[in-house]
Amino acid sequence: MPKSKPIVIVANRLPVQRVGDRFVESAGGLVTALVPTLKARGGAWVGWPGVSTPLRRFRFENFRVQPVHISEAEEDGFYNQFSNRTLWPLYHDAIRTPEFDHSWWRPYVVVNHRYAKAAAAVAPRNGLVWVHDYHLQLVPAMLRSMRPDVRIGFFLHVPFPPEELFAWLPWRERILEGLLGADVVGFQTQASARNFSRAAREYNLAEGTDTELAVGRRKVRVGTFPISIDFQWFAEAASKPESLREASLLKRRLGASRKILLSVDRLDYTKGIDLRLLAFEAMLKRKRVRVSECVFIQIASPSREPVHEYAQMRVRIEQLVGRINGEFSEPGRVAVHYFRRGYTREQLAAYYRAADVMIVTPLRDGMNLVAKEFVATRSDYSGVLVLSEFAGAARELRQATIVNPRNIEGMADAFETALNTSKRDARHRMAILRTIVRRHDVFEWADNFLEALAG
């Protein structure tokens, strides 16, 4: 990769947030991966600061930060409505029925154009621009019309739906035209890359194969670039004395002899939280495993609470937790501990270290980095990962216990098996999982994409 060439990142949010009178780096996998690249190479990050007050361009470390102003009304139409009530459910197998309100399309177009204009203003001559995720699918073509000299990459962090679902979208051709404005279009899995290429050909917007499309005389590379984590950070964080103390304290509070089943998610209907709670309930009903022997911890960080479907999901989960605890808890032994709040990466590292079984069972996920974070923290090679076959991570982490999250009894079987896995078998599986995640970390992901983009 040509280290000297600057890069412009275009993402929904900026990589920094205001704390008092200064800006500090935000948490998150994308920031972890790309801020070091920007620091090393220079360039700019284009994104929304998360507030409706306009901000001017400023420098952070050795790169420029270009805020994009979005009014409250635009935020509602662009983000809350079109992005999260139309695109999000459609791209996640229509787990909830997508809504197609034509009044939401205009703010999506307007905001995408504003991002493209901001990127065009900061991109150097013949530079590299990397656009991210489903919020900004129109940006590549818009930017190409403004700055045909730059190389444009796009990466979709969520799944790209199969043709029969994508066909529902009234603006399907416009979305495809937007993405085909890029030189490289990247996806988490081969299935998503294939779905995109087939849709582009189906609507006669491109010709070619699943890995290379022709748009007129221009070539568009379509590739698979599975995102990952900062393995070293999680491995070191979980091995720090304070993390080990927190993990030990957590186990003592819950009952030193009890095994911990842990789940960590955003509070989102795609994550399958309610179904895994039902599976835990089904396991307890069999009476082969009791709450004196195990405990379930569900951490669910609040997400998109203004959207009605998310409020419904919260009520559903809280009712299930209450029902399970009412039936199965014993004095001093609660069956399910449910925490609806955010945790820092450092706090999560301690929880990962304390867990005996990690349950990651989304109904559909582009990748799911929680599974990889758990693996990175297991420096003693203990623990069992139960992973949904519908998470992108299942393509890599084949030594996990793979489950169908819609099969309640099958998941209950998997939980029971995981709790009874021998130390020898667990160590063997975890050693392989750790090797995979260590070798293919988030920095390799960024390097591989930028190498492809540099051409």
N, C-alpha and C positions, 0 to 999 in steps of 0.2 A: 504494500500500500504506500503511495507517495505521501510521506509524512508531512511534507511542506505545504501541501495544498489545503487551504482553509475549507471549512464545511459550514453550510447554513442548515440548521435544524428547524423544521416547521412542525410544531405540535400544538395540540389544543391548549396546554398549559405551559407557563414559563417554568424554568428549572429552579427558580428562586422565589422566596416569599418574604414580605416585609415583616420584620420583628423589631418593633420600636422604630428607631430612626435609621435602621440599616437593613440590607437584604442578606438572607442566609440561604444556603442551598436546601432545596426541598428533598424529602425522602421519596423513594420510588425507584423501580428497576430501570426505567428509561433514563432518568437523571443519572443514576449510578453508572450506566453504560456509556453515556454520551458526553457528560461534562468533562471527564478526563480527556476524551478525544478533542473536545473544543479547547481545553486548556493547552494541550500539546500542539495543536495545529492552528489555533486561532479561528475566527469566524464569527458566527452570530446564532442566536436562538430566537425564533419568532414564536410568540404565543400570547395567550390571554393571561393577565395577572390575577384574575379571580375577583376583581373589584370593578365597579362601573365607572370609577373615577379615571379619566384618561391619564396615562403616564408617558413621559418622554423616554426616548432611547437613552440607555446608560450602559456603562461598562461594569462587568463583574469578572474578577480575576483577569484573564487576558482575552476575553471575548465580549462581543456586544450583545446586549439584551434589547430586543425590539418588541415592546408591548403592543398588542392589538386591542384596540378599544371595542368593547361590545356593550351596547346599552342593555338595560334590564329586559326590555321587550324583545330585543334580538336574542338575548341569552335564553329566554323562555322558548321562542320559536325554533331557534337553531339547535340548542342543546337539550333542554328538557323535553321538547316535543319531537322534532324530526329525528334528531340523533338517537334519543332514548325511548321513544314510543313507536317509531317507524323502523329505523335501521337496526337498533339493538335486538329487538325480538326477532326480526326477520332473519338476521345473520346468525341467530342462535336457534335454528331449527323451528322457528315460530312456536316456541314453548308457550309464549303468550301471543295472542293474535295481534299482529302489527296493525297500526292505525295509519290510514293514508289520507291525511287532511291536507288539501292543496294549499291552505293558508300557511302551512309550516314550511313549504318548499322555498318560498321567496326568501325568508331570513337565512335559510341554509345557503342559498346561492349568494346572497349579499355578503354574509360573513366569510364564506370561502373566498370570494373575490378580494375581500379586505386582507386576508392572510396572504393571498398570492401577490397582491400589490406590495405588502410589507416585505415579503421575501425578495421580490424584484428589486426593491430599493436598496437592500443590504448585500445582495449576492455579488461577489466580484466577477469580473469579466472571465468567461469560460470556467466559472466555478462549479462546485458541487452543491446541490440542494437536496436534502432528504426530508420528505414529507411523511407524517405519521398518522395513521389510523382513520377509522370510519367517519370521524367528524369532518375530515378535510379531503374527501375523495374527488372534489372538483378542482382542487388547487393545481395538480400537475398540468392539466391542459390550459388552465387560465395563465399559469406562470409561463408556459411555453409560448403562448401568444405574446406575452410581454417581453420575455427574455429567451429567444431561441438559441442564444449562445451557451446557456448553462446545461449541465447534465443533471437530470432530475430523477430521483429515486422515490419510491413510495413503498411503505411497509404497513401491512394490515395486521394489527395485533389480535383481532378477533377472527373467527372462521369466516370464509366466504361461502355463501350458501349454494346448494346444488341448483341446477337450472330451473327445476320445477318450482322452487321457492323464490328464486330471484325474479322469475317471470311475474310474480305478483306486483312488483314495484312499478308504479306508473311512470317513474322517471328512470327506468332501467338503462335506456340508451344514453341518457345524460351522464349517469354515474360511470358507465363503461367508457364513454368518451373522455371523461375527466381522468380516469385511471390510466387510459392509454396515452395520455400526454406525457407519461413518465418514460424514461429509458430503461429502468429496471423496476419491476413490480414484484415485491416479495411477500411471502406468506409463511405461516407457521408450519403448515403440513402440505404434503403433495396433493392431498385431496382438495384443499382450498385452491391451490395453484391450478389444478386441473379444472375445477369448477369455473374459475375466472376465465381461463383460456377458451373453454367450450362456450361460455356465454358470449364472449367477444366474437367468436366465429358464428354463433347462432344468429346474432343480430346484424351480421354482415358488416361489422365495424373493423374487422381484421382478418387476415389469413395466416395460416401457419400451423405450428404444432403446439403441444401443451407447454413447451419450454421456450419457444420463440415465436413471436407474432410479427407480422408485417402490417404497418399502417401506412399505406402509400409506399414511399421509398424508405421509410424509417423503420428500424428494427426495435422491437420491445422485448427485452429478456424477461421471462417469467420464471421465478425461482423460489426455492424453499430455503428459509433461513430460520430455523427454530431458535427462539430467543431463550436466554438463560439468566443466570444470576451471578453475582460476585461471590464465587465459592469461597475464596480465601477469607473474605470479611465474615461470613456466617460461621465458618469453621473456627476462626479465631475468637469471635464474639461469644460463641457457646462454650468455649474452653476457658474463658476468663474466670478468675476466682469469684467475682460477684455474680456471674451467671450461674456458676455451679452452686453457689450458696442459695440463690433464688430458686433454682430447680429443686434442691434438697429440701428447702423450706416448704415449697409447694407440695411435695410428696408427703412430708410429715403432716401438713395441715389436712390433706385429703385422706390420710391413712397410709402409713408406710408400706403395708402389705398389699394395698390395692393397686391394680394396674390402671394406667390412665389412657383413655382413648381421647384424642384431641382432634378438633377441626378448627380451622381458621379461614374465614371468608369475609368478603363484603356481603352485606345483607341484600342479596339479589336473588331473584327467582330462578336464575340460571344455575345457581350453585347447588341445588338439590338438598338444602338444609333440612327441609321438612321430611323428605324421604329417608334421609339417614337417621333422623330421630325415630321414625317409624320402625326402621330396621333395628335400632338399638332396643326399642320397646319389644319388638318381636323376639329378640334374643333373650331378654329378661323373662318373657312369658314362658319360655321353654324350661326355665328353672335349673338349667345346667350351669349357668353363670349367675351369680347374685351380686347385689350392690355392695355387699361386704367385701367382694373380690375385685370390683372394677368401678370406675366412675367415668362419665362422659363429660368433657369440657367443650363447649361450643363458644368460640369467640366470633362475633359477627359485628364488623364495623358498619356504622350507619352509612347508607348510600342512597342518593337520589330520593330523599324522603318526600319532596313535593309531588313526585309521581305516584298516582293512586295505587298502581299495582305493587309498589314497594311497601306502602303502608299496609295493604292487605296481607302481604307476605309476613310482615312483622307480627301482625295479630295472630296469624296462623301458627307461626313458630312459638310465640309466647304461650299460646293455648296448649300446644303439644308438650312443651316443657312442663307446664303446670300439671297436665294430666299424668305424664310419666312420673314426675316426682310425687304426686299424690298417691299413686298406686304402688310404687316400688321403693321409695325412700324409707330408711330406717332412722331411728334416733342417732344423730351424729354422723349419718351416712346418707347424703343427698345423692340421688341417682344422676342428675344432670345439673351441671353448673353452666349457666348461660350468661355471657357478658356482652351486652350490646354497647360497645364503645371501641374506640381506636386504641391500638397499642403501638409503641415504638418498635423499631427493629430489634433493639437491645432487649426489650421485654419479651418479644416473641422468641428470641433465641433461647431464653431461659425456659419458656414453655415447651419449645421443641425438644430441648434437652431432657425435660422431665417426662415427656410422653413415652409410653411404651408402644402405642399404635397410633399412627397418623392416618386420619380418614379424609381423603380428598376425592369427593364424589360429585362433581358438577354434572348437570344434565348435558351441557355442551360448553366447552372452553377452548379458546384459541391455543393456549399452552397450559397455564396454571403454574405459577412460579412457587407457590407455597410448597408443593411436592418437592421441588428441587431444594428449597431452603431447608426443609426438614432433613433431607439426605445430607446436606452439607454440614449440619450440626452434629451428626452422629459419628464423632471421631473415635468412639469406642466400638463402633460397628454394631451397636444394639438397635433394636426397634424394628417395627414392621410398617411398611407403607401400603395402605389400601387405596387403590387409585381407579377412578372411573375410566372405562374404555373410551369415553367420549371427550376426554381431555387430550389436548395435543401432546402433553407430556407422556402419555401412554405409549406413543410411538417410540420413544427413547428409553423409558424406564420400564423395560419389560420384566425385570426381576421383582417388581412390585406385585402385590396381589390384585389382579385386574378384575373389576366387577362391572356389572350393568346396574347403574344407579336406580333404574326403574324396577328392578327385581328385588323387592323388599326381603323376601325369604332368602334369596341368594346372598344379599348383603349381610343379613343376620348370620348366615353360615360363615361368611368371610370374616366377620368380626370375631366370631367364636374361634375360628381357626387361628386368626392372628394372635389372639390372647393366649393360645396354647402352643404357639410355634416354639420349637426348641431354640436354645441360644445358638447352637451350631448352625442350624439352618438360617436363622436370622442374620448371623455374622456373614455367612456366605453370600446371601442376597445383597446385604447392605454394602459389602465390599465392592461388588460389581456396580451397584447404583452410584456409589461415591466416585468410582473411577470414571464413569460416564459424565457425571456432572462436573467433576474437576477438569476433565479434558476439554469439555465443551462449555466454557463459561460465557458470561455476557460480553466480555471483551473480544473473545473470538467471534461471537455473533456480529458485533459492530464492525470488526475488521473484515470479515467475509463479505458483508453487504457493501461496505465502502470500496473494497477491491473490485467487486462486480460493477459498482457505479462508476468508478474511475475508468473502467473499460480497458 
